Every structure is written in structure tokens, then in C-alpha cells.
């Protein structure tokens, strides 16, 4: 498989809103055209213990927050 073209990292992000009300996000990074890092973060004091379900994600192209 050929490497994918990527203009910037993260190449995609998703907001997380779990059924129990926890908030956070998921970031997808690439290096040399291949997945290099998939990061999950919590906006709460406690980190996520498990990955969110697909229906708990709202995703789209990465938005740069400065």
C-alpha cells in the first residue's frame, strides 16, 4: 500500500461525548504517510480508561486550535 499524502498533523480529530457525560477528543497523526499515533484525551480530571465507542465520536477534518 502506498503512503497517504498528509499536509499537517493531526490529520483528523474527533470530539468525544460519552453516554455517561464524559468529554474529550481523539487525534490521528501520520508520519511518512502512515498512521503513527492515535491519541485520546479527556477534558475531565480522570483520563479515559477505555476507548470511546464509534457512536460517541463526532469527527471531521482536523481543526487547528491556537
N, C-alpha and C positions, 0 to 999 in steps of 0.2 A: 504494500500500500504506500502510495506517495504521501509525503508530509503535507499537511494543510498549510495554507498561507494564513498568517496572523499578523495584523497590523500593530496590535498593542496587547498588553496583559493588564488586567484579566480580559480574556476574550468573551466571557459570558459571566453573568451573575444572576442569582435568583434571590428573591426575598422569601424568608421562611415565616410562616404563621401557623403554628401547630393547633390542633384541635383543643389542646388544653391551655391555649392563650400565650404560649412562648413565642418570642420574636427573635429573628436573626437573619442570616444570609448564607449563601453558598457562592464561592468564587471558583472559576475554572481558568487555569493558566496553562500555556503551552511553551515549549522550548524546542527549537529546531523543527517546528511543525507538528509536534506530538504532545499529547497530554503529559504535563509534568507535575501538576499539583491540583488537587481538588480540596478546597478548604471550606470548613463550616465554622461559623462564628455565632455567638449568642449575644443578644442585646440585653440579656438578663445577667444577674450576678453569677449564676451557675452555668457552666458550659453544657452543651448538649451531650447526653450520654449515648444517644443513638442518632443515626441519620434520619432526617425527616422523610415522610412518605412523599411520593410524587405529587399527590393532590394537595400537599401543604406548601408547594412551591409556586411562586409567581415569577416567571422568568422572561428574559428578553436580552437584547444586546447589552453589553456592559455600559454602565453609566459612570463616568468619572466624577467623583465627589472630591472637591478641593476645598 
